[in-house]
């Protein structure tokens, strides 16, 4: 296991233990720069738009992101064991 994998595993585990969304938001805001938070938000917005069948070019124009990022999101969403789908299920948006 690489150091990056270890750190991602540890971070994921810590987030899974926290049930207070406000604390998670504060943690992410402390961990990430404002630009990183904007990028993270846009990536989540693109996945939500893909779920609503919004055309990729419209998503790119609306969010100001590349078609490459949108295509990657689309591929991830289509995987049988998609982590995105699992998150939608957890949010009651399946």
Secondary structure, DSSP 8 states (H G I E B T S, - for coil): --HHHHHHHHHHHHHHH---HHHHHHHHHHHS-HHHHHHHHHHHHHHHHHHTT--HHHHHHHHT--HHHHHHHHHHHHSTT-HHHHHHHHTT--
